[in-house]
Structures are given as structure tokens and as C-alpha cells.
Amino acid sequence: MQILVEAGVILLAYIFGSIPFGLLIVRLTTGKDLREVASGRTGGTNAARAAGIGAGLLTALMDGLKGAASVWMTQAIFPGNHWMEILAPIAAILGHNYSIFLAERNENGSLRLRGGAGGAPTVGGAVGMWGPSLWIIVPVGVLVFFGIGYASVTTISIAVIVTIIFTVRYFMGLAPLQFVLYGLVACILLVWSLRPNIRALMEGRERFHGWRPWRKTESVFAEAEKPQTRARSAQKKSPVSQHKKAMQRK
């Protein structure tokens, strides 16, 4: 009987993880189909591209709630069962990445399930296990995003950060080994879902974000200004311009 209940909880976690909040938010705010925008994923990054930063943040919040709620539900039903505490959020990540509500046929007629990359529900699962992890994951993730400049690298780094957090807590005797395993499995799932981005990154085609594009833009404008500045300086020093200024003073 308990096995059936555990299977039911994991199934519920998958179904809840399958809810495409990004698709719904973007559809309600702009009327766009998020699956037809940029990467086609339904996570916060693509929602921000389609409908602005507000829609992206709201999508990330709701997607994070998928992972956290699955852990809280498990803790309420199976207190102290650490295996269920990690299986439920893993199911939520799988639901997010391969949503049962976004099933479709590809060009070859094969069935496929679409969704996001899994970053936000991974964070949510970690928060469900240990709330303060949020104040480590988010700041470090923001630094990675704006420092390195690639959303895919940031997403993968989230699972790495989660793994490091729970590894440290495990050796301190503050977390079970299962939580470390959660971070490792989440990392594998995120890398698998981001295979196209990793390939594009290796080929130099990955979409670029962060502070470096702004600095690049500023440097381009600075280089464009240099000839004009030099021209104005030369004009000021020329005998003709000096003669004109002398005549104007008279």
C-alpha cells in the first residue's frame, strides 16, 4: 500500500512540474506562443525574452514553486523519508522539462514532450530541502549569469551549486547523503536538456548576455568617437581655424 502512495506522490509531483507556467503567463500577457519564441522553451529566460523581465521573474518563481511544493508535500506525507524527498523534486524537474501537457509530433511523426531546462524547479527542490539555500543559489547564479554571459551555463551552474551546498552540509552532518545525490541527478538532467545550447556554445553560436555585451557596445561607440574627436582636435589646431577665431575676436 505504501508503495502505491509513494508512486502516487511522485506522479503528482511530475504532473505539477508539467504545468507550463511560462507558456500561460506569456500567452495571457502578450498573446504569443512561447514555444515559437527563441529557444522554444517554457522557462523564465525565454519568457523574459518574449514578454519582459516581469514575466520572466514570475515564471521563474512559479517554476521554482514546483520543486519546493513537491518536497513539502513529501515531507508532510512521508516525514523523514529522504529518498522520497529527492524523488519528488526530480519528478517535478522531469515534468518541467518534458511536460505531459506539451506533447506534440515532430517532423518525423514521433511523439515528443516539450518544456523548459529545469533550472528553476532545481532551485525550488533545494529550497524545499533547506530554505536558506535560496540566499546562496540566487546571488551566485546572478554573478555567473552577468559574469560569464550565457544562460545555459548559468542553468547548469545552479545544479552544481546545489550539489556543493549539500555536499558541504553532508560532511558537516547537517544533511543526508540523498540530498547530494539530488544535486548530481539534477545536474545530469539539466545538462541533458541543454544539449543544443552546449553544442551552440562550443560552436560560438550561443546567445550572449551579461555585462560583456554592454561593454562591447560601449567600446564600439568609443572607437567610433575617436576619429571624430581627433578630427575636431586637428581642426582646432589648424592655422585656418586659428585665423577664424582671431577674426571673430576682433
SEDRENBA-245788 format. One line per 5 residues: number of its first residue (from 0); for each residue x, y, z of C-alpha. Coordinates in Angstrom, 2 decimals, m for minus. Each point is the difference from the previous one (the first is absolute). Layout:
REM SEDRENBA-245788
NUM) X Y Z  ...
//
This chain:
REM SEDRENBA-245788
0) 0.00 0.00 0.00  2.80 2.42 0.87  1.65 m0.64 m3.36  m3.22 1.08 m1.75  m0.17 3.16 2.09
5) 3.66 0.79 m0.77  m0.59 m0.59 m3.70  m3.05 2.28 0.17  2.01 2.78 1.65  2.72 m0.26 m2.65
10) m2.65 0.08 m2.74  m1.60 3.10 1.55  3.40 1.67 0.17  0.55 m0.76 m3.70  m3.44 1.33 m0.97
15) 0.49 3.18 2.03  3.44 0.41 m1.55  m1.60 m0.37 m3.44  m2.13 3.15 0.39  1.54 2.42 m2.56
20) m0.27 3.20 2.01  2.24 1.89 m2.42  m2.21 m0.89 m2.95  m3.12 1.08 1.91  1.49 3.27 1.27
25) 1.32 1.05 m3.40  m3.25 m0.98 m1.72  m2.05 2.04 2.48  2.24 3.08 m0.12  0.96 0.15 m3.67
30) m2.02 m2.62 m1.87  3.23 m1.61 m1.26  0.71 m3.71 m0.06  3.21 m0.36 2.00  0.86 m3.17 m1.89
35) 0.49 2.14 m3.10  2.34 2.52 1.65  3.82 m0.36 m0.08  0.93 m3.35 1.62  m3.65 m1.11 0.21
40) 0.38 m0.96 3.65  m2.60 0.95 2.58  2.33 1.15 2.79  0.65 3.44 1.47  2.84 0.99 m2.34
45) m2.06 m0.51 m3.14  m3.06 1.57 1.64  2.08 3.11 0.69  1.00 0.12 m3.67  m3.62 m0.28 m1.08
50) m1.79 2.21 2.54  2.56 1.91 2.05  1.85 m0.39 3.27  m3.18 0.00 2.09  m1.44 m2.99 m1.83
55) 3.38 m1.73 0.24  0.25 0.49 3.76  m3.58 m1.12 0.59  0.60 m3.09 m2.12  3.19 m0.83 1.91
60) m1.84 0.43 3.30  m2.85 m2.30 m1.00  2.39 m2.57 m1.49  2.04 0.07 3.19  m3.16 m0.64 1.97
65) m0.39 m3.29 m1.88  3.15 m1.42 1.55  m0.55 1.47 3.46  m3.65 m1.10 0.23  0.87 m3.56 m1.02
70) 2.47 m0.20 2.91  m2.43 1.57 2.49  m2.73 m2.41 m1.09  2.34 m2.95 0.49  1.17 1.22 3.40
75) m3.63 0.27 1.12  m0.93 m3.49 m1.19  3.29 m1.83 0.63  1.86 1.88 2.75  3.64 m1.04 0.21
80) m0.05 m1.93 m3.29  3.00 1.57 m1.74  m0.29 m2.14 m3.12  m3.50 1.33 m0.63  1.24 3.50 0.73
85) 2.31 m0.21 m3.01  m2.14 m2.15 m2.31  m2.91 2.44 0.11  1.95 3.11 m1.12  1.83 m2.08 m2.62
90) m3.44 m0.98 m1.34  m0.95 3.69 0.00  3.13 0.86 m2.01  m0.83 m2.75 m2.49  m3.55 1.32 m0.27
95) 1.31 3.51 m0.60  2.45 m1.15 m2.69  m2.37 m2.54 m1.59  m3.51 1.24 0.65  m2.89 m2.38 m0.57
100) m2.04 3.08 m0.90  2.38 0.94 m2.84  m0.01 m3.26 m1.93  0.27 0.36 m3.76  1.20 m1.73 m3.13
105) 3.30 1.01 m1.54  0.84 0.11 m3.71  0.57 m3.76 m0.05  m3.34 m0.69 1.64  1.58 m1.08 3.29
110) m1.55 1.09 3.26  1.99 2.47 2.07  m0.59 1.89 3.23  1.12 3.61 0.16  0.74 2.23 2.98
115) 2.80 1.93 1.67  3.58 m0.72 1.03  m0.63 m0.74 3.68  1.96 2.74 1.77  m2.82 1.58 2.01
120) m1.56 m3.26 1.29  3.51 m1.16 0.95  0.33 3.11 2.18  m3.48 m0.60 1.39  0.84 m3.56 0.96
125) 3.12 1.16 1.84  m1.99 2.69 1.81  m2.55 m2.62 1.07  2.80 m2.06 1.52  1.82 2.93 1.60
130) m1.57 3.47 m0.24  3.16 2.13 0.46  1.50 m1.56 m3.13  m2.01 2.61 m1.95  2.26 2.78 1.34
135) 3.05 m1.81 m1.34  m1.29 m1.30 m3.34  m1.64 3.20 m1.27  2.90 2.45 0.62  2.60 m2.41 m1.36
140) m2.23 m0.78 m2.99  m0.40 3.72 m0.75  3.78 0.48 0.16  0.51 m2.91 m2.38  m2.63 1.33 m2.40
145) 1.37 3.54 m0.19  3.63 m1.05 0.30  0.14 m2.84 m2.52  m2.89 1.18 m2.12  m1.67 m3.27 m1.02
150) m3.41 m1.08 1.32  0.73 m3.69 m0.64  3.20 0.11 2.07  m1.92 1.77 2.77  m2.70 m2.68 0.00
155) 2.54 m2.82 0.26  1.91 1.89 2.69  m3.15 0.02 2.13  0.08 m3.79 0.35  3.75 0.14 0.69
160) m0.58 2.58 2.76  m2.76 m2.18 1.49  2.33 m2.99 m0.01  2.76 1.97 1.70  m2.38 1.36 2.65
165) m1.30 m3.42 1.00  3.43 m1.61 m0.22  1.32 2.53 2.50  m3.05 m0.48 2.23  0.37 m3.77 m0.24
170) 3.60 0.08 1.25  m1.13 2.36 2.76  m2.61 m2.56 1.02  m2.87 2.36 m0.88  m1.48 m1.74 m3.07
175) m0.46 m3.61 m1.18  2.01 m1.44 m2.87  m3.21 m0.20 m2.08  m0.03 3.80 m0.31  3.44 m0.11 m1.62
180) m1.33 m2.61 m2.40  m2.87 2.37 m0.83  2.47 2.65 m1.15  1.92 m2.49 m2.15  m3.15 m1.39 m1.68
185) m1.32 3.54 m0.58  3.31 0.92 m1.63  m0.27 m2.95 m2.38  m3.59 0.91 m0.88  0.89 3.64 m0.65
190) 3.01 m0.86 m2.16  m2.10 m2.46 m2.00  m2.76 2.54 m0.62  2.53 2.67 m1.02  1.83 m2.13 m2.57
195) m0.89 2.36 m2.90  1.25 3.00 1.98  3.24 m1.74 0.92  0.54 m0.87 m3.66  m0.72 3.62 m0.99
200) 2.36 1.23 2.71  2.82 m2.18 m1.30  m0.65 1.30 m3.52  m0.15 3.63 1.14  m3.70 0.42 m0.79
205) m1.44 0.15 3.53  m2.06 3.09 0.87  2.11 2.48 1.96  m1.15 1.93 3.11  1.55 1.63 3.03
210) 2.24 3.04 0.39  2.44 m0.81 m2.79  m2.39 0.78 m2.88  m0.59 3.45 1.57  3.72 0.62 0.32
215) 0.46 m1.15 m3.56  m2.69 2.43 m1.17  1.58 2.82 1.99  3.44 m0.76 m1.44  m1.43 0.03 m3.52
220) m1.49 3.43 0.58  3.26 1.15 1.58  1.99 m1.17 m3.02  m2.49 1.72 m2.29  0.42 3.24 1.94
225) 3.79 0.00 m0.18  0.33 1.08 m3.69  m2.55 2.76 0.58  1.86 1.17 3.10  3.31 m0.02 m1.83
230) m1.56 1.90 m2.91  m1.37 2.67 2.32  3.37 0.27 1.76  1.85 0.37 m3.29  m2.48 2.59 m1.18
235) 0.57 2.06 3.14  3.78 m0.07 m0.56  m0.09 0.85 m3.72  1.18 3.50 m1.10  m3.27 0.65 m1.78
240) m2.10 m0.69 3.10  2.34 2.14 2.13  m0.24 2.87 m2.53  m3.83 m0.25 0.10  0.01 0.16 3.78
245) 2.31 3.08 m0.10  m2.31 1.74 m2.47  m3.01 m0.80 2.19  1.72 1.51 3.05  0.64 3.20 m1.99
//
